[in-house]
Amino acid sequence: MNVRASSFEQGPIRPPNEARSLLLRLTRNCPWNQCLFCPVYKTRKFSLRSVEEIKQDIQTARNIADDILALSHQLGRNGAVDDEVISRISNGPGYSQCYRGMAVWMYYGTNACFLQDADNLIMKTDDLVAVLTFLREKFPEITRVTTYSRSKTISRKSGESLKRIRKAGLNRVHIGLETGYDPLLKFMKKGVTAAVQIEAGRKLMEAGVEVSEYVMPGLGGQAMWREHAMETARVLNQINPHFIRLRSLRVPDRIPLYENLKNGSFVMQTDDALAEEIRLFIASLDGITSRVTSDHIMNLLEDVSGKLPEDKEAMLKVIQSYQDLPDKERLIFRLGRRGGAYRSIDDFRRDTATYQKINLLIQNIEASEGAPGVERYITEMVDRYI
Ligand code: SF4
């Protein structure tokens, strides 16, 4: 068998913080697939993969890793996957995408593995335990295994099952909580209630699994933003997850929510209103020790991040510093942020050359298309990331 041309199956997405994790696919697509705001699996059908098939993929991944180690020794690098090994693999003919991806994973040495796709706890506990055990046997160097799952699915597992899964090697579950406001969960067809989300989060925590809850600023639109912010904080205050990750709503034309946008039954938050929504959300987090991150490119204020409770004031200050900017400067910051020029308000303050360029760009767009043209330009830029 030609190891260099071999591959294993991988799915379409992973969380931003798993960019350098080894990706293995346990199930295909999403078994729920109804959320109005979700662009990911809409045209694809969910299916389970058999334990044998997944084990075969893990074995292929191991064979590739061993081949890369052998190449490293052959090149006199003593098993290190460094620039020279990477360059040989990147420039050589006949290497599969998976082979190259594995080399990059070994180069970064994160020792982390993310299991795709959207809801792997839907697997039978025995099957998931068998897969995790095999993965840990074949890759003893892996120190962190994470996956996505739905609260509803997690709530159906017994505490005992979750403990077995944890013991077999699953360290962390990323959950798309999105909102804790029941009317909004219903409107968005999330298929879960706030009470079930609390139950699921707590169950995982009790089983010793790290919990990472994704929240979606903007999801309440202009009608429900306040309840969205406060109820989501209320739910999280009862879970106290390890991580709270912000990933703001965008509505490209390929998702169901776009219809609501067109017919006026959903109105997007403006960036300024979104800043106020996030301020209210952070201010309402109380009595918990979670780490908050905004590490998604679609977030306006990436540096709203820190550990609760000690960094709460600093996070609120970041939002305030955006809100205190004069109108023109907020517009320049927004355009620069959405175009990838700034990551923070500090960048914006430091980089005067970029400031001047963006200012000129805004003047040009306004001269030809007026103020709505600038807003269109910003929307187009941010939607590129979806
Ligand atoms: S459960 Fe997750 S992956 Fe499935 S449709 Fe909803 S947001 Fe998308």
Boltz pocket constraint, residues with backbone or C-beta under 6 A from the ligand:
constraints:
  - pocket:
      binder: B
      contacts: [[A, 30], [A, 31], [A, 32], [A, 33], [A, 34], [A, 35], [A, 38], [A, 39], [A, 40], [A, 41], [A, 118], [A, 150], [A, 176], [A, 189], [A, 190]]
      max_distance: 6.0
